[in-house]
Amino acid sequence: MTKTILLTGGAGFIGHHVAEHFLKNTDYNLIFLDRLDCSGSLQRIVQIANWNTYKTRCKWVFHDLKAEINSIVGNAIGRVNYIIHMAASTRVDRSITNPLEFVYDNVLGTAHLLEYARRCDGLEKMIYFSTDEVFGPAPTGTAYKEWDRYKSGNPYSATKAGGEELALAYHNTYALPIMITHTMNVFGERQHWEKFIPMCISKILKEDEITIHADKTCTIPGSRFYIHARNIAGAILFLLEEGEPGEKYNLVGEKEVNNLDLAQFIAKVLYRPLNAKLVDFHSSRPGHDLRYALDGSKMKELGWRLPTSFETSLEKTVDWTVNHYEWLGQ
């Protein structure tokens, strides 16, 4: 019997890559639950290769999770086997300016979905998609494991941590078969142009100055373990098959890259000069953490591997974006 997935935030950047991966690699049906706000776009979905052959396996339900999933919305969704919860407000800057918006979306919205999930008959597994930022900044040499303590550095990460704790509570209280993932900074095709990599592409092409988050001395740039959205999608399918409810899993990029080196690599791919300036963001606006790092050994022990190197993934993303200029906001 064909499985059905309820995917929240499926029109978002990471969500649409997850949808594409499942459509190409399984026979599952997808139900997209989305409100199509400033970060969601159906353009991402219709640009999926061979979309016309896949669309008969997809259904849309328009809903804002700040409201409960009532019987009308529930009937529109129908029976599901899996839930992947990716809908969230995500931008740190906006969370600092308007923290309550993030509480409503990421905590209350998650609570409404969890309430719906515990009423689902025959739900096999559910994934709550979280972030490395719940652990706060990672000192040099530190890589956080799944169950390490949390120290959120901004309202966004705090609300994602709140959603996690609710998810665990529903597992422990109601035996909801939920797993939690933490991931590092994600990149790929059709990412919003405010994010660092498409922003770098745009500014390098225009020969504008790029400001790069650094330490107080403006000599050490921030660093991340970047990972392509397709690898996230592959990991989620892997966890639906191999993961254990009640567990947390870190989805980690191949290697640590500082943002200055990243910008230089993009400039090299574009055959353009780089005009970059290191800026101490954190002192002027707390909440911008210099370094994040996760320990990915748990997923490796389960047998999950990244299929493509970071450099290859990034070069393909840069080349694709240059040929799809509309995703640079130009």
N, C-alpha and C positions, 0 to 999 in steps of 0.2 A: 504494500500500500504506500502510495507516494506521501512523503512527509510535507508538512506545511510550517513555514516559519513566519512569525510576526516580527518584523524588523522596524523598530522605532528610529526615526531620523534617517530613513533610507534615502532621502533626497539630499542629505548632507554629504560633505566631502568623503569622510571615511565610510559612511553608510552605503554610498552608491558603489564604492569599490567592493564592499562585502556582498552587495546584491549581485554585481557582475560575476564575482567569483563563484557564488552558489549557482547562478544560472548556467554558467559554463561547465561546472564540474560536478553537478548533481542533477537529479530530476525533480528537486523540491519545488513546491509552489511558494511564492512570496506574497505576504501581505504587508504593504507599507503603511505604517501609521505615522503621519507627519502633519505639521501645521503650515509648512512652507513659509517660514519667516525669512528674515534677512539672510540667513546662512544656507537655507535649503533652496534647491532649484531643480525643477523637472528637466532642465536642459542637460544636467548630468546623466539622467537616466536615459533620455532618448539618444544620447551620443554613445551609449554602450554598443559595441560592435555586434551586429546581427540582432539588434533590438527587436525588429519586427518578428523574428522567429521566437523570441523569448516572451513577448508581452502577454501572450495567452496564459502564461503561468503566473502572472502578477495581478494584484488587485490593490487599489488605493482606498484607504480610509482616512479622511481628513479630520484631525482631532488635536486639540491643545491639551496636553497632559496636566495643565494647571487645573483642569476640571476632571472629575471622576469619569471613568469609563462606565457609563450607565448601560442599561439593557439595550438601548437603541444602538449605541456604538458597538457593544459586545456582539449583538446579533449581526451587525454589518461585518465584523471581523470573522465570526464563525469559529470553527474548531481549529486549534493549532497544536502542533507537537513541540515546537521550540519557540522561545522568545529571546531575541537579541536586543538589548536596550542600549541604543547608541544616542538617542535624542538627548541633547543637553545644550545649555549655554556654556560657551567654552573660552571666550577671550578674556585673559587676565585683566587687561586695561579696563574693559567694560565692567568687570566684577568689582574693581576698585571704585569706579564711579557710581555704580548702581548695584550694590550687593544684594538688595532684596529681590531684584529680578532673578538672580541666580539661586537664591533660596527657594523661590516659587518654582522655577524650572527644574532644578537639580535635586531638591529634597522633596518638596511637595509632589512634583511630577513623578518622581520615582515611587513615592508612597502610593499614589493612585494606580500606577502600573502594577506594583506588588499586590495591591488589593485585588485587582483584576486577575492576576496570575494565580492567586491561591483559590480562585473560584473556577479556574480552568480544569475541566475534566480530562485526565490523561496527559497532562503536561509532562514531558520527559526531561527537559533541561531548559535552563534559562541562564543567560549570560548578562551580567551587569558590567558595562564597559567603563573602567575608571582610568586614572592617570597616575604617572609617577609623582606628580606634584603634591599628592597627599602626604608624602614623606618629608616635604620641605627640601631645602638645599642640601646637597651631598658634599661634605668635605672631600678634599683630594684623597683618593685611595679608598673611599667608601662607596659601596654599591648595596643598596637596600634589598633585603629579601622580602618575600611576600608578607610575612607576619611581623615585620619590624614596626616599631612605634611610629605614629603619625605626628607631624609637626607642620601643619599647613601654613604657607607663607602669604596667602591671599584669600579673599572670599571665594573665588572660583574653586580652588583646591579644597577649601573647607566644606563647600557644599557637595563636592564629589565624595569626600570622606563621609559626610553625613548620609548620602545615598548608599554608600557601601555598608555602613553600620545597620541601616534599615534592612538591606538585603540579607545580611547575616542574621539579623534578628528574625526575619521571616523564615529563613532556613531552620534556625534553631527552634522557633516556636511552632511553626506550621509545617515543617518538613518540606518547604518549598525547595525544589531541586536546582538551586542557583549556584553559579560559579562567578567569580570576580576576576577580571583581568586588569592589570596595570600596564600601561604602555608609555613609551618615550615619545618624543616629538615625531609626528607622522608627516610624510610628504608624498607627493604624487600628482598625477594629472588632475586638472579641474579643481585645484585648491584655491580658496579665496585669496585674492591678490593682496590682502592685508598681512598674510602670513609671511614668514621670513624668506623662504626660498623664492616664491613668485615675486615678492617685493624686490629681492636682489636682482632677479632676472630683469624686471622692469627698469630699475634704476641703472643697472649696468648698460642696458640698451640705450637709455637716454643720457648716459654719462653723468647722472646725478650722484650726489654724495650719499653713501650708505652709513648710517650710524649703527654701531655694533655695541651691544651690552658688554660692559667690562667691569673689572674690580675698581676700587676707589682710586688706585694709582693710574687707571686707564692704560694699563700695560698687559693685563691678562684678560683675554676675551672669554665670554661665557661659552660653555660647551654642553653638548647633548649627545645621546646615542640615537641618531636619526634612523627611522625605519620607514620603508615604503608601505603605502596603504594596502597594496596587494599582498604583502607579507602578513599584515594584520588579518586580512580576510582569510588567508590560508591557515593561520593559527586558530582562528575562531572555528572554522570547519573541523580542524584537528581536535579541538577541545570538545566539540559536540560529540565526537566519536570516542575520545580517549579520556576526557577530563572527569573529575569526581565532584559531584555536588558538595557544597560546603567548603571547597578549596579556592585558593587564590593563585593566580598565575601571572608572572611577569613576562611581557612580550618586549624583547630587547633588540635593538639594532646591532649590527655587526661590530661596530667599534665606536669609540668616543671621538668626536670631531668638534673642534672649536669653531665658532662662527666666523672668525676671520679666515681661517683655512677654507671653510665652506664657501664663503663669498669669492675667495681667490680661485677655487676650483670652477665655480660657475662662470667667472670671467674668462677663464682659460677655455672652457667649452664654447663660449660665445666669441672667442677671439677679440675680446674688448679689454680695455684697461679698467682697473678697479680703483675707484675713488672712495676710500673708506676711512672712517674716523671712530676710534674707540671712545665710548662715552660711559660715564658712571651713572647708570640709570637708577640703581637701587637707593643711593643716598638722597636723590631728589624725589623719588617716588617708590617707597618701599613696596614690596610685593613682587619685584622682578628678581628671581633667584639666579645666581651666577651659574650654578652647575646642578644638574640632576643625574642620577645614576641608579640603575637597577641591576640586580643579580639575575641573570637568565638561566642559571644552571638547572632549575627545576624543569623547565620546558625541554632543555637538552636531554635530561635524563629520561624524559618521556619519549624521546625520539624525534622531536621537532627540529628542523634545520631551515635556515634561510637559503632559498634556492639561488639567489643572485647577490653579487657583491654590492656594497653600498655605492661605490663609484659608478658601476654599470647602471644601477637603478637611477642614480641622480642624473647621469648623462642622458639617459633616455627621457627622463622627465623634463629636463631643460630643452632638449630637441623638440619634444612634443609641444611644449608650451609656446616656443617660438613660432611654431606652425599653427597655433590656435590662439591668436593674439587676443581674442575676446576674453580669455581667462586672465589677462593681465589688467583688466579694467580700463583698457585704452579706448 
